[in-house]
Amino acid sequence: MTLRVDDLHALAPKRCLSVGGAVIQPLSLQLANSYSIPTSSPCIVDPGYVFDGTIRRNAVILELDGREMASLEDVESHLADCRDGQVHFPPKPSHMLSALARLMAGV
């Protein structure tokens, strides 16, 4: 039997996006494995000021303004296309958390 050895450092997030004190990066290998979703999925590492305590750490961004967000590049591109005040993060994250819960439950 031959096993290939991979470099786990190559799978670690290397980029992040800072918005309003929040830090968003691709999902870590450990969280992607536990959530059963791709490591490219954007994740809120630090909620900062923009989420004002309504979104917890390690929340996965599934969509913004009705657009699916599959990667950090999707989030960056969407925010770059928005005018000041155009993006409205939800005041209560219930729909994001319920979507993540459905994802985690495999529904």
C-alpha positions as CSV (number, residue, x, y, z in Angstrom):
1,M,0.0,0.0,0.0
2,T,1.3,3.5,-0.9
3,L,0.0,6.5,1.0
4,R,0.5,10.1,-0.2
5,V,1.6,12.6,2.4
6,D,0.1,16.1,2.0
7,D,1.2,19.4,3.6
8,L,-1.5,20.5,6.0
9,H,0.0,24.0,6.0
10,A,-1.0,24.2,2.3
11,L,-4.6,23.8,3.4
12,A,-4.5,26.6,6.1
13,P,-6.2,29.9,5.3
14,K,-3.6,32.4,3.9
15,R,-5.8,35.4,3.2
16,C,-8.3,37.4,5.2
17,L,-10.6,40.3,4.6
18,S,-11.1,43.0,7.2
19,V,-14.4,44.9,7.1
20,G,-15.6,47.2,9.9
21,G,-13.3,45.6,12.4
22,A,-14.6,42.1,11.4
23,V,-12.2,39.5,10.0
24,I,-13.4,37.1,7.4
25,Q,-11.3,34.3,6.0
26,P,-11.8,30.9,4.3
27,L,-13.0,28.2,6.7
28,S,-10.2,26.3,8.4
29,L,-9.7,22.6,7.7
30,Q,-10.9,21.7,11.2
31,L,-14.2,23.7,11.0
32,A,-14.8,22.6,7.3
33,N,-14.5,19.0,8.4
34,S,-16.8,19.4,11.4
35,Y,-19.4,21.4,9.3
36,S,-19.0,19.1,6.3
37,I,-18.6,22.1,3.9
38,P,-15.7,23.2,1.6
39,T,-12.7,25.0,3.1
40,S,-13.3,27.8,0.6
41,S,-16.4,28.9,2.4
42,P,-16.1,32.4,4.0
43,C,-16.1,32.4,7.8
44,I,-16.3,35.2,10.3
45,V,-13.2,34.7,12.5
46,D,-13.8,37.9,14.5
47,P,-17.2,39.7,14.3
48,G,-15.7,43.1,15.0
49,Y,-17.8,46.3,15.0
50,V,-19.8,45.6,11.8
51,F,-21.7,42.7,13.3
52,D,-22.1,44.4,16.6
53,G,-22.3,41.3,18.7
54,T,-25.1,39.7,16.6
55,I,-23.0,37.2,14.7
56,R,-20.8,34.7,16.6
57,R,-17.2,33.7,15.7
58,N,-16.9,31.0,13.1
59,A,-20.2,31.7,11.5
60,V,-20.2,30.8,7.8
61,I,-21.4,33.4,5.3
62,L,-23.8,31.6,3.0
63,E,-25.1,34.7,1.2
64,L,-25.1,38.5,1.1
65,D,-28.0,40.5,-0.4
66,G,-29.4,37.3,-2.0
67,R,-26.1,36.3,-3.7
68,E,-24.5,33.0,-2.7
69,M,-21.0,33.4,-1.2
70,A,-18.9,30.3,-1.8
71,S,-15.5,31.9,-1.2
72,L,-13.6,34.9,0.3
73,E,-13.3,36.2,-3.3
74,D,-17.1,36.2,-3.6
75,V,-17.4,38.3,-0.5
76,E,-14.6,40.7,-1.5
77,S,-16.1,41.1,-5.0
78,H,-19.6,41.7,-3.7
79,L,-18.5,44.3,-1.1
80,A,-16.4,46.1,-3.8
81,D,-19.5,46.4,-6.0
82,C,-21.6,47.9,-3.3
83,R,-22.0,51.6,-2.6
84,D,-21.6,53.0,0.9
85,G,-24.5,51.8,3.1
86,Q,-25.8,49.4,0.4
87,V,-24.9,46.1,2.2
88,H,-27.2,45.5,5.2
89,F,-26.0,42.8,7.5
90,P,-29.0,41.3,9.4
91,P,-29.7,42.8,12.8
92,K,-30.6,39.3,14.0
93,P,-28.7,36.3,12.6
94,S,-31.5,33.8,13.0
95,H,-31.9,33.0,9.3
96,M,-28.1,32.7,8.9
97,L,-27.8,30.4,12.0
98,S,-30.8,28.3,11.0
99,A,-29.3,27.9,7.5
100,L,-26.0,26.8,9.0
101,A,-27.9,24.5,11.4
102,R,-29.7,23.0,8.4
103,L,-26.3,22.7,6.6
104,M,-24.7,21.0,9.6
105,A,-27.6,18.7,10.0
106,G,-27.4,17.7,6.4
107,V,-30.9,18.9,5.6
